[in-house]
């Protein structure tokens, strides 16, 4: 049976959209106890990936329990948003300018996300990952992070004993048991959240410098991919026909610039990798059967891509008022507001149940609209 892989990209609070898609899949195909033998996640997508991989029950139950967490989430579950916490973070970053650019005691970051670590430890039993691997329920779990010293995109994976690590240009596959540190490292947005020491160096958000988000799943044996994105770009039309060509009201704010930096890291790489996958599939179709044996493990990879049909920035603009006063002031100073044009940056940090609920509903609806494609994708498991 072909190994199905689930690819969950990064995107901060936008990852709630992925949960809505997973909910719909679990309800459209309730007979599938274990639809994904390989699960790969990056940044906030790593949170969802590990939660699914460590769940001992059915996929239907795992998806619903994960949705319950996201529907209850608030800022205090992810970030310490007190005025003093924000002041301390800002002071550390500013004072580092006078101490060779680093802080002796703790990694530099504007925000403290220690509550997220506590949340993860309360909802994920990491020992279950190996149990599912031993039982043959899971072939591999991948979590990707960026090494700040090596500059390499490292895909930490835990899986079947037959799997081996790999090395490509700036990309490494490292086998080891996945822990909470790997998730915290993979989701540590640079300078926003603190870097995390794993193995030999400090790591940050895995979306940074991740040029091939799909590669970890392919290296661990995936043959069919369900990819859930967090951008409406794949569903949009040509530039200038999807609301992108608009008149400029003011020069870009700090948050507006930062939002585009986030988009380039969390969104562009997965979309570029999808385009590359489609081109390779088209090339494989042109290669005669006899010549295929001479290629270096080149093969066609079936994929199903589900991404937002509505602009998440538009949803964020309606929910930005739900930010805590301290964080609203902090982000507002940089232009992360509707008026400042930096809603995209704010959307990555909108960890409120109101925003996440709307994204879950959107993901659920988008997946239902692809009912036929989803059923066709999983038809092999039904036989």
C-alpha positions as CSV (number, residue, x, y, z in Angstrom):
1,X,0.0,0.0,0.0
2,X,1.3,3.4,-0.9
3,X,2.4,5.5,2.0
4,X,0.3,8.6,2.5
5,X,2.0,11.7,3.9
6,X,0.4,14.7,5.6
7,X,2.4,18.0,5.0
8,X,1.5,20.8,7.5
9,X,3.3,24.1,6.8
10,X,4.0,26.9,9.2
11,X,2.0,30.1,9.9
12,X,1.5,30.8,13.6
13,X,-2.1,31.2,14.5
14,X,-3.0,30.5,10.8
15,X,-2.3,26.8,11.5
16,X,-5.9,26.7,12.9
17,X,-7.0,26.4,9.3
18,X,-5.2,23.1,9.0
19,X,-7.3,21.7,11.9
20,X,-10.5,22.6,10.1
21,X,-9.4,20.6,7.0
22,X,-8.4,17.6,9.1
23,X,-11.8,17.7,10.9
24,X,-13.6,17.5,7.5
25,X,-11.3,14.7,6.3
26,X,-12.0,12.7,9.5
27,X,-15.8,13.1,9.0
28,X,-15.8,12.5,5.3
29,X,-13.9,9.3,5.8
30,X,-14.8,8.0,9.3
31,X,-13.7,4.4,8.4
32,X,-10.1,5.4,8.0
33,X,-8.4,4.8,11.4
34,X,-5.0,5.8,10.2
35,X,-4.9,7.7,6.9
36,X,-1.4,9.0,7.2
37,X,1.7,6.8,7.7
38,X,4.0,9.8,7.5
39,X,3.4,13.2,9.1
40,X,5.6,16.2,8.5
41,X,5.2,19.6,10.2
42,X,7.0,22.9,10.3
43,X,6.6,25.8,12.7
44,X,3.0,25.9,14.0
45,X,2.3,23.0,11.6
46,X,4.7,21.0,13.8
47,X,2.4,21.4,16.7
48,X,-0.5,19.8,14.8
49,X,1.7,17.2,13.3
50,X,3.1,15.9,16.6
51,X,-0.4,16.1,18.3
52,X,-1.7,13.8,15.6
53,X,1.3,11.5,15.5
54,X,1.2,11.0,19.3
55,X,-2.5,10.2,19.5
56,X,-3.2,6.5,20.2
57,X,-6.9,6.6,19.1
58,X,-8.5,6.9,15.7
59,X,-7.8,9.7,13.3
60,X,-11.4,11.0,13.8
61,X,-10.9,11.3,17.5
62,X,-7.4,12.8,17.2
63,X,-8.7,15.5,14.8
64,X,-11.6,16.4,17.1
65,X,-9.4,16.6,20.2
66,X,-6.9,18.8,18.4
67,X,-9.8,21.1,17.2
68,X,-11.0,21.3,20.8
69,X,-7.6,22.7,21.9
70,X,-7.5,25.3,19.1
71,X,-11.1,26.3,19.8
72,X,-10.2,27.0,23.4
73,X,-6.9,28.7,22.8
74,X,-6.2,32.2,24.0
75,X,-3.1,34.3,24.2
76,X,-2.2,33.3,27.7
77,X,-1.9,29.7,26.6
78,X,0.8,30.7,24.1
79,X,2.4,34.0,25.2
80,X,3.0,35.9,28.4
81,X,1.3,39.2,27.4
82,X,1.7,41.2,30.6
83,X,3.1,44.7,30.2
84,X,6.1,43.7,32.3
85,X,6.8,40.7,30.1
86,X,6.7,42.8,26.9
87,X,8.9,45.5,28.5
88,X,11.5,42.9,29.6
89,X,11.6,41.4,26.1
90,X,12.0,44.7,24.5
91,X,14.7,45.8,27.0
92,X,16.7,42.6,26.4
93,X,16.7,43.1,22.6
94,X,17.6,46.8,22.9
95,X,20.3,46.2,25.5
96,X,21.9,43.5,23.3
97,X,22.9,46.3,20.9
98,X,25.5,47.3,23.6
99,X,26.6,43.7,24.4
100,X,27.8,42.4,21.1
101,X,24.3,41.6,19.9
102,X,23.4,38.8,22.4
103,X,22.3,38.3,25.9
104,X,24.2,36.1,28.4
105,X,21.3,34.6,30.3
106,X,18.5,33.8,27.8
107,X,18.0,33.7,24.0
108,X,16.9,37.1,22.6
109,X,13.2,37.4,21.9
110,X,10.5,40.1,22.2
111,X,7.9,37.7,23.5
112,X,8.0,34.9,26.0
113,X,6.2,31.8,24.7
114,X,6.9,29.5,27.8
115,X,3.1,29.0,28.2
116,X,3.2,27.2,24.8
117,X,5.7,24.7,26.2
118,X,3.4,23.9,29.2
119,X,0.4,23.6,26.8
120,X,2.2,21.1,24.6
121,X,3.3,19.0,27.6
122,X,-0.3,18.8,28.7
123,X,-1.8,17.7,25.4
124,X,1.0,15.5,23.9
125,X,2.4,12.2,25.3
126,X,5.7,12.0,23.4
127,X,6.2,8.4,24.4
128,X,3.2,7.4,22.3
129,X,5.1,8.3,19.1
130,X,7.5,5.4,19.4
131,X,4.6,3.1,20.5
132,X,2.7,3.9,17.2
133,X,5.9,3.3,15.2
134,X,6.5,0.0,16.9
135,X,2.9,-1.0,16.2
136,X,3.2,-0.1,12.5
137,X,0.7,2.7,12.8
138,X,3.3,5.4,12.0
139,X,6.2,5.2,9.6
140,X,7.8,8.6,10.3
141,X,7.2,11.9,12.0
142,X,9.2,14.9,10.8
143,X,9.8,18.3,12.4
144,X,12.0,20.9,10.7
145,X,14.0,23.7,12.4
146,X,16.7,26.1,11.3
147,X,20.2,25.9,12.9
148,X,21.4,29.4,13.7
149,X,25.1,28.4,13.8
150,X,25.2,26.0,10.8
151,X,22.6,27.8,8.8
152,X,21.2,24.4,7.8
153,X,17.5,23.4,7.6
154,X,17.4,20.3,9.8
155,X,14.5,17.8,9.6
156,X,14.4,15.9,12.8
157,X,12.6,12.6,12.3
158,X,11.5,9.7,14.3
159,X,10.4,6.6,12.4
160,X,10.9,3.1,11.3
161,X,14.4,1.6,12.0
162,X,15.1,1.2,8.3
163,X,15.1,5.0,7.8
164,X,18.4,6.7,7.5
165,X,19.5,10.4,7.7
166,X,20.4,12.4,4.6
167,X,22.3,15.4,3.6
168,X,21.6,17.8,0.7
169,X,22.8,21.4,0.2
170,X,21.8,23.2,3.4
171,X,19.3,20.4,4.2
172,X,19.9,17.7,6.7
173,X,17.8,14.8,7.9
174,X,18.6,13.8,11.5
175,X,17.0,10.7,13.2
176,X,16.2,11.2,16.9
177,X,13.2,11.0,19.3
178,X,11.0,14.0,18.9
179,X,10.5,16.0,22.1
180,X,8.8,19.3,23.1
181,X,12.1,21.1,22.4
182,X,11.9,20.2,18.7
183,X,8.4,21.7,18.5
184,X,9.4,24.8,20.4
185,X,12.5,25.2,18.1
186,X,10.5,24.7,14.9
187,X,7.9,27.3,15.9
188,X,10.4,30.0,17.3
189,X,9.8,32.9,14.9
190,X,13.1,34.8,14.8
191,X,13.4,37.6,17.4
192,X,9.7,37.2,18.3
193,X,10.1,33.9,20.2
194,X,13.4,32.6,21.8
195,X,15.6,30.1,20.0
196,X,15.9,26.6,21.5
197,X,19.0,24.5,22.1
198,X,18.6,21.1,20.5
199,X,21.4,18.5,20.2
200,X,24.4,20.6,19.2
201,X,23.2,24.2,18.5
202,X,20.4,26.7,18.9
203,X,17.4,26.4,16.5
204,X,14.7,28.7,15.3
205,X,11.6,28.6,13.1
206,X,11.8,25.8,10.6
207,X,10.1,27.8,7.9
208,X,13.2,30.0,7.6
209,X,15.5,28.8,4.8
210,X,13.3,25.7,4.2
211,X,13.6,25.5,0.5
212,X,12.0,22.1,0.1
213,X,9.2,21.6,2.7
214,X,8.0,18.4,1.0
215,X,11.5,16.7,1.0
216,X,11.4,15.2,4.5
217,X,8.2,13.2,3.6
218,X,9.8,12.0,0.4
219,X,13.0,11.0,2.1
220,X,11.1,8.9,4.6
221,X,9.1,7.1,1.9
222,X,6.0,9.1,1.0
223,X,4.3,8.2,-2.3
224,X,1.2,10.3,-1.9
225,X,0.9,13.8,-0.3
226,X,-1.9,15.7,1.3
227,X,-0.6,19.3,1.6
228,X,-2.5,21.8,3.7
229,X,-1.4,25.4,3.1
230,X,-2.2,28.6,5.0
231,X,-2.3,31.0,2.1
232,X,-5.0,31.8,-0.5
233,X,-2.4,32.3,-3.2
234,X,-2.9,28.8,-4.7
235,X,-6.6,29.6,-5.1
236,X,-6.1,33.1,-6.5
237,X,-6.1,34.1,-10.1
238,X,-3.3,36.0,-11.9
239,X,-1.7,39.0,-10.3
240,X,-3.9,42.1,-10.7
241,X,-7.1,39.9,-10.8
242,X,-7.2,38.8,-7.2
243,X,-7.2,42.0,-5.3
244,X,-3.5,42.3,-5.2
245,X,-3.0,45.3,-7.5
246,X,-4.3,48.2,-5.3
247,X,-3.4,51.8,-4.9
248,X,-0.9,52.7,-2.3
249,X,-2.1,54.9,0.6
250,X,1.2,55.3,2.4
251,X,4.8,54.0,2.6
252,X,5.1,50.5,4.1
253,X,5.1,50.3,7.9
254,X,7.5,48.1,9.9
255,X,4.8,45.5,10.4
256,X,3.9,45.6,6.7
257,X,7.5,44.9,5.8
258,X,7.7,42.2,8.5
259,X,4.5,40.6,7.2
260,X,6.0,40.1,3.8
261,X,9.1,38.6,5.4
262,X,6.8,36.2,7.3
263,X,4.9,35.4,4.1
264,X,8.1,34.7,2.2
265,X,9.2,32.2,4.9
266,X,5.9,30.5,5.8
267,X,4.1,30.6,2.5
268,X,6.4,31.0,-0.5
269,X,8.6,28.0,0.1
270,X,5.7,25.5,0.2
271,X,4.1,27.0,-2.9
272,X,7.4,26.9,-4.7
273,X,7.9,23.3,-3.7
274,X,4.5,22.4,-4.9
275,X,5.2,23.9,-8.3
276,X,8.5,22.0,-8.5
277,X,6.6,18.7,-7.6
278,X,4.1,19.3,-10.4
279,X,6.9,19.9,-12.9
280,X,8.7,16.8,-11.9
281,X,5.5,14.8,-12.2
282,X,5.0,16.1,-15.7
283,X,8.6,15.2,-16.6
284,X,8.2,11.7,-15.2
285,X,5.1,11.2,-17.4
286,X,7.3,11.9,-20.5
287,X,9.9,9.3,-19.6
288,X,9.5,5.9,-21.2
289,X,9.0,3.0,-18.8
290,X,12.4,1.4,-19.7
291,X,14.2,4.6,-19.1
292,X,12.6,5.1,-15.6
293,X,14.8,2.4,-14.2
294,X,17.9,4.4,-15.1
295,X,16.8,7.5,-13.1
296,X,18.0,8.2,-9.6
297,X,14.9,7.2,-7.6
298,X,12.8,9.5,-9.7
299,X,9.1,8.7,-9.4
300,X,5.7,10.3,-9.7
301,X,4.2,11.6,-6.5
302,X,0.4,12.0,-6.3
303,X,-0.7,15.0,-4.3
304,X,-3.8,16.8,-3.1
305,X,-3.5,20.4,-2.1
306,X,-6.0,22.3,0.1
307,X,-5.5,26.0,0.8
308,X,-7.8,28.9,2.0
309,X,-10.4,30.1,-0.4
310,X,-10.6,33.4,1.5
311,X,-7.9,35.8,2.4
312,X,-6.8,35.2,6.0
313,X,-5.6,38.8,6.2
314,X,-9.2,39.9,5.7
315,X,-10.3,37.6,8.6
316,X,-7.5,39.0,10.8
317,X,-8.5,42.6,10.1
318,X,-11.9,41.8,11.6
319,X,-10.4,40.0,14.7
320,X,-7.4,42.2,15.4
321,X,-9.4,44.1,18.1
322,X,-9.3,40.9,20.2
323,X,-5.6,41.4,20.9
324,X,-4.7,42.0,24.5
325,X,-4.1,45.7,25.2
326,X,-0.4,45.2,25.8
327,X,0.1,43.3,22.6
328,X,-2.2,45.6,20.6
329,X,0.0,48.6,21.7
330,X,3.2,46.6,21.0
331,X,2.1,45.6,17.5
332,X,0.3,48.9,16.8
333,X,3.5,50.8,17.3
334,X,5.0,48.9,14.4
335,X,2.0,49.4,12.1
336,X,0.4,45.9,12.7
337,X,-3.1,47.3,12.3
338,X,-5.7,47.8,9.5
339,X,-4.7,51.4,9.2
340,X,-0.9,50.6,9.2
341,X,-1.3,47.9,6.6
342,X,0.5,45.3,8.8
343,X,-2.4,42.9,9.4
344,X,-0.5,40.0,7.8
345,X,2.1,40.2,10.6
346,X,-0.6,40.4,13.3
347,X,-2.4,37.3,11.8
348,X,0.6,35.1,12.8
349,X,0.1,36.1,16.4
350,X,-3.7,36.2,16.7
351,X,-4.0,33.3,19.1
352,X,-7.6,33.9,20.1
353,X,-10.5,31.5,19.9
354,X,-12.5,33.9,17.8
355,X,-9.8,34.1,15.1
356,X,-9.0,30.4,15.3
357,X,-12.7,29.4,15.2
358,X,-13.2,31.3,12.0
359,X,-10.1,29.7,10.4
360,X,-11.2,26.2,11.5
361,X,-14.7,26.8,9.9
362,X,-13.0,28.0,6.7
363,X,-10.7,25.0,6.6
364,X,-13.7,22.7,7.2
365,X,-15.8,24.3,4.5
366,X,-12.9,24.3,1.9
367,X,-12.3,20.6,2.6
368,X,-16.0,19.8,2.2
369,X,-15.9,21.6,-1.2
370,X,-13.2,19.2,-2.2
371,X,-15.1,16.1,-1.1
372,X,-14.8,14.3,-4.4
373,X,-11.0,15.0,-4.6
374,X,-10.5,13.8,-1.0
375,X,-12.5,10.6,-1.5
376,X,-10.6,9.9,-4.7
377,X,-7.3,10.5,-2.9
378,X,-8.1,8.0,-0.2
379,X,-9.9,5.5,-2.4
380,X,-7.0,3.0,-2.2
381,X,-7.4,2.7,1.6
382,X,-11.1,2.0,1.1
383,X,-10.4,-1.0,-1.1
